[in-house]
Amino acid sequence: MLSSAFLVACLVAAAYGTPLARNMQVHETRESVPSTFQLVGPAPSDAVVDLRVALVQNDIAGLQKALLDVSDPASPLKGQHLSKEEVEKFVAPKPETVAAVTAWLKDNDIEATQASPAGDQLSFSIPVSKANALLDAEFSVFNHTPTGKTSIRTLAYSIPTDLKEHLDFVHPTTVFAQPFTGKVFNFVPHSADKPKPLFNLTSDAVPASCVNTITPSCLQALYGIPAALATQKSNTLGVSGFIEQFANQQDLKTFITNFRPDLAAGTTFTTQTLDGGQNPQQLADAGIEANLDTQYTVGIASGVPTVFISVGERNRDGVNGFLDIINTLLGETNPPQVLSTSYGFNEPDLPTSIANNLCNAYAQLGARGTSILFSSGDGGVSGSQSQSCTTFIPTFPSGCPFVTSVGATTGIGPETAADFSGGGFSNVFAQPSFQSGAVTTFLNALGNTNSGKFNRAGRGFPDIAAQGENVEIVFQNQFGEVAGTSCSTPIFASIISLLNDELAAQGKPPLGFLNPFFYSSQGAAALTDVTSGSNPGCNTNGFTARAGWDPVTGLGTPNFAKLRTAVGL
């Protein structure tokens, strides 16, 4: 449905008259491309590019204030989440903004369509020759050498000077997001004679087998997660899926039968698709990431309705479907109360404009009551995966203050930081007020260690952590173990869903945006502090876990009983 502002603007646009020569100014530029991309040459003039124009949003500062007001435990508005329409009022561009941009496009014989629920994004497809003329750009073909995938991008583009206050950015232009290729999982199948860890429903003691292998019963014992079924069908848990990683129902059934035999044999998830996504069920199509994410949501969040959201390869948003999935959820009347995503980028790969736009989209969903959790990355301080570097590489979306970033731990007595746990400080997003005290304490203790390798004023991540090593899954009918913050994220997301279920049963709102709660005194006290381990990278030891918050395991791991009390149950 088109927004009223967009319809009005289409009528107003005619008042801008016939095309005139426009003064242009450079809007975005980059000096170089990531080393994994190579210039092939000028893009063919008749090649068609799919572009989106992001319009300046009406009142982002107001949206962010509203988000904090409904999320801060000390706020009288806590839990009074906004409606879809209330959020869109903050985001929808002013009518004069839509009119000005629409007139510019119309002057160039471009018919755009609305590409976001609030009307702050417009999309259109034009030949490269026209894109070059429209944006005073030089679109070229670039090859991503690890995958062989090509994309058409430019290192700079311009917009009319008189649109500077109306047009946020044009996309994809200067973005060089690494194509998702799947996490580098070291899936180690068990030998046929290796006994699988026993299911333990009655004992509160952590089974001895959990020293070597993590299963649902280990997590129930370690974190006090209840096995009782959730009761509120309106409380849903969303699991993001990308790059044709498919979640296999038969593997889930095998997993449930072996590790959660108390659950009904038919316990499963539903599937939602976009951008041509699908979820075929041939065993050979099963994906390690998708199986992990669904097995450790369905198998931990007992009885919570779980939906696997499969984003297909026909996404044209330039960021692997990240814009499309969030816009899809923002367009829903009842989006999931929790969203778990085990994918991300290195922060430098995205233009600041795109990172800010996505971050504000997460703020929109958070203001409506959704808890958004992302894995912090598996490269320690060197980014999403281990790589060569001289300065620390933050990950995105973990650097966005409006999502909850999840790091990883290992061991059970006590837990220590997993050495791959991504963590650090954003170079794009400033340190939010809700974490300033915790981060300042860490930085004061750190002193000059690794000085100059990270941004001391940036948003620190991760926020929390959970088990992420030697995690047992079923993949293509084999039992085996995987590791990564991809494990810890669905585990913690499941715990939030179980808390939401109990809150809903008492007529209370969902937890929504989590960070102000976790950084409050009552929230932090409900977590188990992890004080040993580090996340090396970039030829350094990285950061070291210590008492209080740290950029390795955040504030710590969950204690379900304490969390119940802290959220008012």
MIVO-117862 format. One line per 10 residues: number of its first residue (from 1); for each residue z negated, x, y of C-alpha. Coordinates in nm, 2 decimals, padded with zeros to 4 digits. Last residue first. Layout:
// residues N
NUM = Z:X:Y | ...
//
This chain:
// residues 569
569 = -03.69:00.79:-01.25 | -03.70:00.90:-00.89 | -03.44:01.17:-00.88 | -03.70:01.45:-00.91 | -03.87:01.28:-01.20 | -03.55:01.26:-01.41 | -03.47:01.61:-01.31 | -03.80:01.74:-01.44 | -03.74:01.57:-01.78 | -03.38:01.70:-01.79
559 = -03.46:02.06:-01.72 | -03.13:02.21:-01.60 | -03.03:02.57:-01.54 | -03.08:02.79:-01.23 | -03.05:02.79:-00.85 | -02.72:02.97:-00.85 | -02.65:03.16:-01.17 | -02.46:03.46:-01.04 | -02.46:03.42:-00.66 | -02.84:03.40:-00.65
549 = -03.09:03.13:-00.57 | -03.46:03.19:-00.63 | -03.59:03.48:-00.84 | -03.32:03.73:-00.92 | -02.97:03.74:-01.08 | -02.78:04.06:-00.99 | -02.46:04.07:-00.79 | -02.15:04.27:-00.88 | -02.22:04.59:-01.08 | -01.92:04.74:-00.91
539 = -01.57:04.85:-01.00 | -01.42:04.53:-00.86 | -01.63:04.33:-01.11 | -01.98:04.29:-01.25 | -02.17:03.96:-01.28 | -02.54:04.03:-01.33 | -02.83:03.96:-01.57 | -03.19:03.86:-01.51 | -03.38:03.60:-01.31 | -03.26:03.26:-01.42
529 = -03.47:02.99:-01.25 | -03.52:02.67:-01.46 | -03.42:02.37:-01.25 | -03.63:02.07:-01.15 | -03.82:02.28:-00.88 | -03.48:02.33:-00.70 | -03.43:01.96:-00.67 | -03.79:01.89:-00.54 | -03.77:02.17:-00.28 | -03.42:02.06:-00.16
519 = -03.13:02.29:-00.26 | -03.05:02.07:-00.56 | -03.06:01.75:-00.36 | -02.84:01.88:-00.07 | -02.60:02.00:-00.34 | -02.55:01.69:-00.55 | -02.29:01.47:-00.38 | -02.33:01.14:-00.56 | -02.66:01.07:-00.74 | -02.56:00.72:-00.85
509 = -02.71:00.42:-00.68 | -03.02:00.24:-00.81 | -03.03:-00.09:-01.00 | -03.28:00.04:-01.26 | -03.01:00.06:-01.53 | -02.79:00.23:-01.27 | -03.05:00.51:-01.23 | -03.07:00.55:-01.60 | -02.69:00.58:-01.64 | -02.68:00.82:-01.34
499 = -02.92:01.05:-01.51 | -02.70:01.05:-01.82 | -02.39:01.12:-01.60 | -02.57:01.42:-01.43 | -02.65:01.56:-01.77 | -02.29:01.53:-01.88 | -02.17:01.71:-01.57 | -02.40:02.00:-01.66 | -02.24:02.03:-02.00 | -01.89:01.97:-01.87
489 = -01.94:02.27:-01.63 | -02.12:02.51:-01.86 | -01.83:02.54:-02.11 | -01.55:02.60:-01.86 | -01.79:02.85:-01.71 | -01.67:03.06:-02.00 | -01.71:03.12:-02.37 | -01.55:02.99:-02.70 | -01.67:02.96:-03.05 | -01.51:02.83:-03.37
479 = -01.47:02.55:-03.61 | -01.12:02.47:-03.73 | -00.95:02.13:-03.74 | -00.70:02.22:-03.47 | -00.99:02.32:-03.24 | -01.35:02.22:-03.31 | -01.60:02.36:-03.07 | -01.91:02.58:-03.08 | -02.02:02.76:-02.76 | -02.09:03.13:-02.81
469 = -02.13:03.17:-02.43 | -02.15:02.93:-02.13 | -02.49:02.77:-02.12 | -02.57:02.62:-01.79 | -02.56:02.71:-01.42 | -02.63:02.58:-01.07 | -02.51:02.63:-00.71 | -02.24:02.90:-00.78 | -02.17:02.99:-00.50 | -02.25:03.10:-00.15
459 = -02.08:02.96:00.16 | -01.98:03.25:00.38 | -02.18:03.44:00.64 | -02.24:03.74:00.42 | -01.87:03.78:00.36 | -01.81:04.02:00.07 | -01.72:04.38:00.00 | -01.85:04.52:00.33 | -02.20:04.60:00.20 | -02.21:04.61:-00.17
449 = -02.59:04.67:-00.16 | -02.70:04.68:00.21 | -03.01:04.46:00.16 | -03.00:04.24:-00.14 | -03.35:04.10:-00.08 | -03.26:03.98:00.27 | -02.93:03.84:00.12 | -03.12:03.64:-00.14 | -03.37:03.49:00.11 | -03.08:03.41:00.34
439 = -02.90:03.23:00.06 | -03.20:03.00:-00.02 | -03.27:02.92:00.35 | -02.91:02.86:00.44 | -02.83:02.63:00.14 | -02.85:02.29:00.31 | -02.72:02.43:00.64 | -02.38:02.51:00.49 | -02.26:02.87:00.48 | -01.92:02.89:00.64
429 = -01.60:02.81:00.44 | -01.29:03.04:00.43 | -01.41:03.38:00.32 | -01.64:03.22:00.06 | -01.93:03.41:-00.09 | -02.00:03.52:-00.44 | -02.01:03.40:-00.80 | -01.81:03.38:-01.12 | -02.02:03.41:-01.44 | -01.85:03.68:-01.65
419 = -02.17:03.87:-01.72 | -02.34:03.56:-01.85 | -02.67:03.54:-01.66 | -02.98:03.53:-01.87 | -03.16:03.25:-02.06 | -03.51:03.33:-02.19 | -03.53:03.31:-02.49 | -03.22:03.12:-02.52 | -02.92:03.35:-02.47 | -02.63:03.32:-02.23
409 = -02.58:03.17:-01.88 | -02.28:03.04:-01.69 | -02.20:02.93:-01.33 | -02.14:02.58:-01.20 | -02.02:02.50:-00.85 | -02.11:02.17:-00.70 | -01.85:02.04:-00.46 | -01.88:01.97:-00.08 | -01.95:02.33:00.02 | -01.60:02.44:-00.08
399 = -01.62:02.80:-00.21 | -01.62:02.67:-00.57 | -01.28:02.50:-00.50 | -01.18:02.78:-00.49 | -01.28:03.13:-00.61 | -01.42:03.42:-00.41 | -01.26:03.77:-00.46 | -01.49:04.07:-00.40 | -01.33:04.37:-00.23 | -01.16:04.66:-00.40
389 = -00.99:04.46:-00.68 | -00.85:04.49:-01.03 | -00.89:04.17:-01.23 | -01.13:03.96:-01.44 | -01.04:03.59:-01.42 | -01.12:03.33:-01.16 | -01.23:03.59:-00.91 | -01.34:03.96:-00.92 | -01.71:03.89:-00.85 | -01.76:03.78:-01.22
379 = -01.42:03.71:-01.35 | -01.48:03.38:-01.53 | -01.47:03.13:-01.25 | -01.72:02.90:-01.07 | -01.65:02.59:-01.29 | -01.62:02.28:-01.07 | -01.85:01.97:-01.04 | -01.79:01.67:-00.83 | -02.06:01.40:-00.81 | -01.90:01.08:-00.70
369 = -02.09:00.84:-00.46 | -01.83:00.73:-00.21 | -01.93:01.01:00.03 | -01.85:01.25:-00.25 | -01.50:01.12:-00.28 | -01.44:01.18:00.09 | -01.61:01.52:00.08 | -01.38:01.62:-00.21 | -01.08:01.52:00.01 | -01.23:01.74:00.29
359 = -01.23:02.04:00.05 | -00.87:01.97:-00.04 | -00.77:01.96:00.32 | -00.97:02.27:00.40 | -00.82:02.47:00.11 | -00.47:02.36:00.21 | -00.51:02.46:00.57 | -00.67:02.79:00.48 | -00.36:02.89:00.28 | -00.43:02.92:-00.09
349 = -00.40:03.23:-00.30 | -00.68:03.40:-00.12 | -00.94:03.16:-00.28 | -00.86:03.26:-00.64 | -00.79:02.93:-00.79 | -00.96:02.66:-01.01 | -00.99:02.49:-01.34 | -01.28:02.36:-01.55 | -01.31:02.02:-01.37 | -01.59:01.76:-01.42
339 = -01.59:01.44:-01.21 | -01.90:01.22:-01.20 | -01.93:00.86:-01.07 | -01.57:00.80:-01.18 | -01.36:00.61:-00.92 | -01.41:00.24:-00.86 | -01.16:00.10:-00.61 | -00.91:00.38:-00.69 | -00.70:00.54:-00.42 | -00.94:00.83:-00.37
329 = -00.90:00.90:-00.75 | -00.53:00.93:-00.72 | -00.55:01.14:-00.40 | -00.79:01.37:-00.59 | -00.55:01.40:-00.88 | -00.24:01.45:-00.67 | -00.39:01.72:-00.44 | -00.50:01.93:-00.74 | -00.17:01.88:-00.92 | -00.08:02.24:-00.98
319 = -00.13:02.34:-00.61 | 00.23:02.30:-00.47 | 00.20:01.92:-00.46 | 00.50:01.85:-00.68 | 00.33:01.73:-00.99 | 00.58:01.67:-01.27 | 00.38:01.90:-01.50 | 00.14:01.63:-01.59 | -00.22:01.56:-01.49 | -00.42:01.42:-01.78
309 = -00.74:01.25:-01.67 | -00.97:01.23:-01.98 | -01.20:00.93:-01.93 | -01.56:00.92:-02.06 | -01.77:00.60:-02.09 | -02.13:00.73:-02.13 | -02.25:00.66:-02.48 | -02.42:01.00:-02.53 | -02.34:01.23:-02.24 | -02.36:01.54:-02.47
299 = -02.09:01.49:-02.74 | -01.86:01.28:-02.52 | -01.89:01.54:-02.24 | -01.90:01.86:-02.45 | -01.63:01.75:-02.69 | -01.41:01.63:-02.40 | -01.42:01.96:-02.21 | -01.40:02.18:-02.51 | -01.10:01.99:-02.66 | -00.92:02.00:-02.33
289 = -00.98:02.38:-02.29 | -00.88:02.46:-02.65 | -00.57:02.24:-02.64 | -00.45:02.02:-02.92 | -00.07:01.99:-02.96 | -00.06:02.12:-03.32 | -00.30:01.84:-03.42 | -00.05:01.58:-03.31 | -00.23:01.35:-03.08 | -00.02:01.34:-02.77
279 = -00.21:01.32:-02.44 | 00.03:01.25:-02.15 | 00.08:01.34:-01.79 | 00.40:01.24:-01.61 | 00.25:01.31:-01.27 | -00.05:01.09:-01.36 | -00.24:00.99:-01.67 | -00.56:00.83:-01.77 | -00.70:00.86:-02.12 | -01.01:00.70:-02.29
269 = -01.28:00.89:-02.47 | -01.43:00.88:-02.82 | -01.71:00.75:-03.04 | -01.55:00.60:-03.35 | -01.79:00.76:-03.59 | -02.08:00.61:-03.41 | -02.32:00.87:-03.27 | -02.62:00.99:-03.48 | -02.39:01.23:-03.66 | -02.37:01.44:-03.34
259 = -02.28:01.79:-03.45 | -02.08:01.75:-03.77 | -01.94:01.40:-03.74 | -01.90:01.43:-03.36 | -01.70:01.75:-03.39 | -01.48:01.61:-03.67 | -01.42:01.30:-03.46 | -01.34:01.52:-03.15 | -01.09:01.72:-03.35 | -00.93:01.39:-03.46
249 = -00.92:01.26:-03.10 | -00.74:01.57:-02.96 | -00.76:01.65:-02.60 | -00.43:01.78:-02.46 | -00.38:02.08:-02.23 | -00.04:02.00:-02.08 | -00.10:02.23:-01.78 | -00.40:02.02:-01.65 | -00.69:01.80:-01.76 | -00.98:01.67:-01.54
239 = -01.27:01.50:-01.71 | -01.41:01.19:-01.55 | -01.75:01.04:-01.64 | -01.81:00.67:-01.60 | -02.11:00.45:-01.51 | -01.99:00.09:-01.51 | -02.06:00.07:-01.89 | -02.43:00.11:-01.83 | -02.63:00.15:-02.16 | -02.64:00.53:-02.23
229 = -02.72:00.60:-02.59 | -03.04:00.79:-02.68 | -02.99:01.16:-02.77 | -03.19:01.28:-02.47 | -03.13:01.62:-02.31 | -03.44:01.83:-02.31 | -03.26:02.14:-02.17 | -03.30:02.38:-02.46 | -03.35:02.11:-02.74 | -03.07:01.89:-02.64
219 = -02.85:02.20:-02.56 | -02.91:02.34:-02.91 | -02.85:02.01:-03.07 | -02.51:01.99:-02.89 | -02.41:02.33:-03.03 | -02.45:02.69:-02.91 | -02.41:02.97:-03.16 | -02.59:03.30:-03.21 | -02.94:03.25:-03.08 | -02.88:02.88:-03.13
209 = -02.92:02.93:-03.51 | -03.30:02.95:-03.46 | -03.31:02.58:-03.36 | -03.47:02.52:-03.01 | -03.79:02.34:-03.08 | -03.81:01.97:-02.98 | -03.76:01.86:-03.33 | -03.62:01.52:-03.43 | -03.25:01.53:-03.38 | -03.15:01.87:-03.52
199 = -02.79:01.91:-03.64 | -02.75:02.23:-03.84 | -02.55:02.52:-03.72 | -02.23:02.56:-03.93 | -02.26:02.78:-04.24 | -02.00:03.06:-04.26 | -01.83:03.03:-04.60 | -01.49:02.92:-04.46 | -01.49:03.19:-04.20 | -01.55:03.06:-03.85
189 = -01.26:03.06:-03.61 | -01.30:03.29:-03.31 | -01.15:03.14:-02.99 | -01.13:03.42:-02.73 | -01.03:03.20:-02.45 | -00.81:03.33:-02.17 | -00.80:03.01:-01.97 | -00.47:02.82:-01.95 | -00.16:02.92:-01.76 | -00.22:02.75:-01.43
179 = 00.05:02.86:-01.19 | -00.09:03.10:-00.93 | -00.09:02.92:-00.59 | 00.14:03.09:-00.35 | 00.12:02.86:-00.05 | 00.32:02.94:00.26 | 00.54:02.63:00.25 | 00.42:02.36:00.02 | 00.33:02.18:00.25 | 00.35:02.12:00.62
169 = 00.03:02.15:00.82 | -00.21:01.97:01.05 | 00.03:01.78:01.27 | -00.10:01.58:01.56 | -00.25:01.82:01.81 | 00.03:02.07:01.76 | 00.30:01.81:01.77 | 00.41:01.89:02.13 | 00.48:02.24:02.04 | 00.74:02.13:01.78
159 = 00.66:02.29:01.44 | 00.72:02.64:01.31 | 00.73:02.80:00.96 | 00.63:03.13:00.81 | 00.64:03.32:00.48 | 00.86:03.06:00.31 | 00.85:02.90:-00.03 | 01.08:02.79:-00.31 | 00.92:02.83:-00.65 | 01.01:03.01:-00.98
149 = 00.82:03.02:-01.31 | 00.87:03.33:-01.51 | 00.52:03.31:-01.63 | 00.37:03.65:-01.56 | 00.64:03.73:-01.30 | 00.59:03.44:-01.07 | 00.94:03.44:-00.92 | 01.00:03.36:-00.55 | 01.30:03.18:-00.41 | 01.34:03.18:-00.04
139 = 01.29:02.94:00.26 | 01.36:03.09:00.59 | 01.19:02.88:00.85 | 01.26:02.72:01.19 | 01.08:02.41:01.06 | 01.35:02.15:01.08 | 01.64:02.40:01.06 | 01.51:02.57:00.75 | 01.41:02.24:00.59 | 01.76:02.11:00.66
129 = 01.93:02.40:00.48 | 01.67:02.37:00.20 | 01.78:02.02:00.13 | 01.54:01.74:00.20 | 01.26:01.55:00.01 | 00.99:01.35:00.19 | 00.61:01.30:00.18 | 00.36:01.18:00.44 | -00.01:01.26:00.43 | -00.29:01.11:00.65
119 = -00.21:00.76:00.54 | -00.56:00.68:00.41 | -00.45:00.64:00.05 | -00.23:00.95:00.05 | 00.14:01.01:00.02 | 00.29:00.76:00.26 | 00.67:00.77:00.26 | 00.90:00.97:00.49 | 01.25:00.88:00.61 | 01.41:01.18:00.76
109 = 01.71:01.14:00.99 | 01.59:01.43:01.22 | 01.49:01.20:01.50 | 01.31:01.00:01.23 | 01.10:01.30:01.14 | 01.00:01.36:01.49 | 00.93:00.99:01.55 | 00.71:00.98:01.24 | 00.51:01.27:01.37 | 00.45:01.11:01.71
99 = 00.39:00.76:01.57 | 00.14:00.88:01.31 | -00.05:01.08:01.58 | -00.04:00.79:01.82 | -00.18:00.56:01.56 | -00.48:00.79:01.50 | -00.49:00.96:01.16 | -00.68:00.79:00.88 | -00.97:01.01:00.76 | -01.28:00.86:00.91
89 = -01.16:00.50:00.87 | -01.06:00.59:00.51 | -01.42:00.66:00.42 | -01.53:00.31:00.54 | -01.24:00.15:00.35 | -01.32:00.31:00.02 | -01.69:00.21:00.06 | -01.96:00.45:00.17 | -02.26:00.55:-00.02 | -02.61:00.43:00.07
79 = -02.78:00.67:-00.17 | -02.98:00.85:00.10 | -02.95:00.66:00.43 | -03.32:00.73:00.53 | -03.24:01.10:00.49 | -03.49:01.33:00.32 | -03.31:01.34:-00.01 | -02.99:01.44:00.17 | -02.68:01.28:00.01 | -02.61:00.96:00.21
69 = -02.66:01.14:00.55 | -02.48:01.45:00.43 | -02.16:01.26:00.35 | -02.19:01.06:00.68 | -02.21:01.39:00.87 | -01.91:01.52:00.68 | -01.71:01.21:00.76 | -01.80:01.22:01.13 | -01.69:01.58:01.15 | -01.37:01.48:00.98
59 = -01.29:01.22:01.24 | -00.93:01.11:01.28 | -00.74:01.33:01.04 | -00.46:01.55:01.18 | -00.15:01.46:00.98 | -00.05:01.64:00.66 | 00.33:01.66:00.61 | 00.44:01.68:00.25 | 00.76:01.85:00.13 | 00.97:01.82:-00.18
49 = 01.25:02.08:-00.15 | 01.61:02.01:-00.26 | 01.85:02.30:-00.32 | 02.17:02.26:-00.12 | 02.11:02.58:00.09 | 02.03:02.79:-00.21 | 01.70:02.97:-00.16 | 01.73:03.32:-00.01 | 01.64:03.59:-00.26 | 01.44:03.67:-00.57
39 = 01.11:03.77:-00.39 | 00.84:03.87:-00.64 | 00.51:03.69:-00.71 | 00.23:03.85:-00.91 | 00.14:04.08:-00.63 | 00.04:03.79:-00.41 | 00.27:03.74:-00.11 | 00.28:03.92:00.22 | 00.23:03.88:00.59 | 00.15:03.51:00.60
29 = 00.24:03.25:00.86 | 00.15:02.91:00.97 | 00.23:02.71:01.29 | 00.48:02.92:01.47 | 00.58:02.74:01.79 | 00.89:02.53:01.87 | 01.01:02.38:02.19 | 01.21:02.07:02.10 | 01.57:01.99:02.20 | 01.58:01.62:02.22
19 = 01.65:01.35:01.97 | 01.69:01.00:02.12 | 01.40:00.79:02.22 | 01.02:00.81:02.15 | 01.00:00.44:02.18 | 01.15:00.40:01.83 | 00.84:00.56:01.68 | 00.63:00.26:01.79 | 00.76:00.04:01.51 | 00.71:00.30:01.24
9 = 00.38:00.38:01.39 | 00.26:00.02:01.35 | 00.33:00.04:00.97 | 00.16:00.38:00.94 | -00.15:00.26:01.12 | -00.17:-00.05:00.91 | -00.18:00.17:00.60 | 00.09:00.13:00.34 | 00.00:00.00:00.00
//
